[in-house]
Amino acid sequence: MTTSITIGPHQLGAALRKEGEKMPKIIAQSALAAANRLKTYMVRLTDRMGITDTGIYKNSFVVHGSMSGTGRQATVINEAPHAGIVEMGARPHHVGKEGREALKLWCMRKLGLREKEAEEASWAIAHKIAEVGIQGRYVFRNSLDVAIKFYKEELVRRLKNQ
């Protein structure tokens, strides 16, 4: 049994327009689904990279989506106060008393050091930051190829299922 659809030349424009009207919604749904997949990927990447301490950074990934007007997009951001430093690093800078205290607590939590050892380590880390800064971890930059892959997969899936 063969099934066929016949569209005359005078019907082609209307048929194409009708199909075209579905595309903005499909594109927006694909972008939002891909962004949610990317968020999950980036949380796992954060763990694999060992960036996690108290969980503030990895728990601050958020997806924002918009389907209003011409703004059909989805965005993954990290709302942690230190997200920019995690991503891009920091130039050499002085670390004050409060910063050294935070480093000491980090050494105790992350490295399992006792208070005295952690205080000594915090001074060494602060000195290193003053000399060379903080290396960026590039979580977002290193996830761009994955974001594109997820978007393509979601778009193809939706186009096949329409």
N, C-alpha and C positions, 0 to 999 in steps of 0.2 A: 504494500500500500504506500503510495506516494502522496505526501501532503505538499501543497504549494500555496503561495500567497501571490496574488496578482495585484499590482498597483499600477494604475495608468499614469501617464505623464502629468496629467492635471491633478493627481492625488499625491504625487511624490513630495512636493513641498510641505504639505500639511502633515504627512506621515513623518518626515524628518524633523519638523518642528516639535511634534508631539513627543518623539523619542528624545530630542534635545532638551526638552523641559525637565526630564528626569535627572539629567546629569548634575546640576548643582547639588541636589540632595545626595546623590551617590558619592560625589566628591567630598562633601562635608562629612558624611557618615564614615567614609574611608579614612579621612584625615583624623577624625576623633578616635576611631578604633586603633589606628596606627599609633597615635599619641599615647593612648592607654597602654598599649603593648610596650612602647618605648619607656614609659615610666617604670614599669615592672622590670624591664631589662636594666635600666640605670640603677635601680635600687640594688639589684643583684650584683651589678658591676662594682658598685660602691663597696659591697661586702668582699668581693673577690680581690679588690685592690687594697683592702685593709684600711680604708678611710674611716670606717665606723668606730666611734668611741662611745658617746652616750646615745647616739642615734638621731641627734638633731638634724644633721645633714641628710641622711638617707630617708628620714621621715618627712622631709620638707619638699619632696618632689610633688608637683601639682600639675594637673592638666586643666587648661582653660580652653573651652570650645565656643565657637560663635557661628550661628547660622542665620544671622539677621542681615537684611539688606545685601550688600555685596561682600560683607565680612564673613565668608565661609572659610573658617580656618580652625586649626587646633594647635595649641602651644604647650610645650612642656617647660616648666620653669622650676627653679629651686628657690624657695623663699627663706632659707636659712640665712641668718645675718652674715655668716662667713662663707657663703657659697661662692662669691667672687674670688676670694682668696684660694679656696680649694681648687677652683677651675684655673685661674690665671697665675696664682702664686703672688708673691709680694717682693718688692725691692728690699734691699738691706735697710733695716731700721732698728732703732733702739727699742728694747723691750723693758717696760717699766716694772715697778713692784707688783702691780696687779697682774700683769702678764706673766711674770715669773711665778707668782702664786698659782695661776691657772696651769702653767706648765708643770709645776710640782705635782698638782693634783692629777694631771694627765699621766705623768710618769708613775704615780702610785696606782692608778686604775689600769692603764694600758700595759705598763711594763712590770707591774707587781713589785715595785721598789718600796722600801721602807721610807719613812718621812725624811730622815737625814740624807739617805742616798738620793731620793727624789729631788731634794733641794739642791744638792750638788749637780745633779743632772740638769735641772732647770737652768742653772747658771751657764752650763756648757751649751745648752740649746739656745739660750738667749744670746750668747756670744756668737754662735754660728749664724743666727738670724741677723745679727748686726753686721756680720761680715759678708754673707752671701745672699741673705733673704730667704724666701720660702719658695720651693719648687712647685709649680702648678701641676695638678693631676689630670687636667683636661678631660674630665668625664663627658662633658657635652661634645667637645670637638671630636673625641674618639668614638662617639656614638652616631655621628652624622650618616655614615654608610648604612648602619643598622636602621636608622629612621627612614631612609629612602627605601630600603628593602621592605620594611613593614608596610609603608604606604603603598608600594607597588602591589604587594600581596593582597592587601585589603581591597584595593581598587579592582584588581582582576577578579577576586572572589565575588564582589558585588556585581560586577558587570556580567559575569557568567550566570549569576542567580537571578537576574532581572527578568 
